[in-house]
Amino acid sequence: MSNQKMHLEFSAVLNRLTEVNESFDKGILRIAYTGSNRNHTYISQEAFERAIPSMYCCPIVANYIREEDEIGSHDGELVKDSNGDYKYVNVTEPIGFVPPNAQWTWEEVIDDEACHKYLTTEVLLWKRQEAYEKVKSNGITSQSMEIVVNDGKMRDDNDYEILDF
């Protein structure tokens, strides 16, 4: 597989929120864990570490669904333009980003009765966005990590091993 964009679903944890200023809070985002994942991918610690420079300045986006008080995913909708043509429009909004000087680390966490090694990084959350309070109060939310896979292969256990992204 070469240069294919993938949306990978992970269960994220955002914790240790501290106020930076009136506009931003800093927190620690648990991104994903090494090895075999529930989404049938396998990513080694080495592959994650090679990809770390690509996470800096990446936005954190969300679709806050006000009527349901929940966070959607990479949602979009079809919108009719003035010519009567339809186009797909993203309805996510930026709620934060990974700063260019963010510190990252590995954190061992027991979840699903197993110990997993998670990649974590500092993030900044924009407090003025409507989704901020929901994200702050939940701490745990479904997330997707959008990556471009440069190299990978199927494993004997039917997981797709992402070698480079």
N, C-alpha and C positions, 0 to 999 in steps of 0.2 A: 504494500500500500504506500503510495507516495503523495505527500502534500494534500491529504484529505482532512477537511475541517470536521471535527467531532464535538458533540456536546455530551459530556460524560456527567452522569448524575451521582452526586455524593451527598451524604448527610453532613451538613456543616455545623460547627459550633462557633459562635462568636462570644467571647467572654473577656473578662478583665477590662471593661470599658472605663476609661478615665477621661476627664475633660481636658482638652487641649486649650480651647478658647470658646467664645460664645458661638462659633460656627461649627466646630468639629470636636468629636470625641475620638480617641484612639482606642483600638481594641486589638485582640489577638484572634485571628481567623484560622480555624483548623480546616485546611484545604482538602486533603485527601491522604489516604494511607498507602504505604508500600505493599507490594505483593498482590495477591488475588483480591479483587473487589467484587462486591455484589452485582456490579454491572457487567461482569464477565470480562473484565480487562485485568491485565497484570502490568504494573509499572514498578520497576526496581528503584531503590534509593538512588542509585547512580544516575538513572534516567531523569529522575526528579531534579537532582542537583545540577545536571547539565542544563536543564530548562529554567532554572531559577532566574537568570537575568531577564527572561522574557516576561516575568510577572510584574516587574517594576512599572509603575505608571498605568497599570491596567485598571479600568473602571470596575466598580462593583455596581451592578444594575439590578433593578427589581421592578416588578409590576405590582403595585399595591392596589388591590381590588377593594375599594372603599366599602361597597355595599355588603361584602362578605367579611370584611376586616381580615383579609389574608393576603399573603404574598403569592403571586402567580409565578410563572417561570419566564422563559424567553417568549412571552406572548406577543401576538401581533393581530392585526385585523385587516380585512380588505376594505379599502376606501375608494369610492368612486371619484374620479377627478372631473374637471370641467368638460373634458372631451367624452365623458361617459366610459372611460377605460378604468379598470380596477387595478390597484397596485397594493402590494403588501406593505404595511406600515408597522414598525415596531412600536409597542406601547410601554416598553420599559423606560425607566428614568434612572439617571445616575444617582446613587445614594452615597457613594464614597469611592475610594481608590486605594491602591497599594502605593505608598509613597516611594520615590526613587531611592531613598536611603533606608527603607524598611529593613528591620532586623528579622531574620528567619531562624527557625530552629526545628529540631525533631522532638516530638513529644510522644511518649508511650502512654496509651490509653486503653483501658479495658472497656470494650463495648461488644455487644452480641456474645458475651461470655468468652471473648478472645482478646488477646493483647495485640494492638495494632500500633505501628509507628507512623504517626501523622506528621506531615509537613505543616508547619504553622508560620504565619507571618503577621507583622503589624499592619493594620489598615487604619485609614481615617474614614469616619462616617460623617456625612453632612447632615447636621441636626435640623436644618430647615425643611428637608424633604418629608413629605407626608408619611412615607414608609418607615422613617427613622424610629418612631415610638414603637411600632410593631416589631421591628427587628431588635430593638433594645430590650423590649420586654420578653420576647420569645427566646433569644439567645440561640436556639436550635431551629434551623429551617432547612428545607431542601434547597440544594443549590446545584447549579451545573457549572462545570469548568469547561470553558471553550478552548480547545487546543487544535493545532494543526499537526497532524501526525506525519512525520517525515519518513519513519521507518518502523516496521512492526512485522509480527509473524504469529500464526496460530500455534498454540502450545498443545501438548498431548492431552491436557485436562480441559480442552475446548475454550480456554480463555485466550483472548487476543493480547499478546504481549506487545506493549508499546515501547520500542527501543529508543526512539528519538522523537521529540516533539518540541 
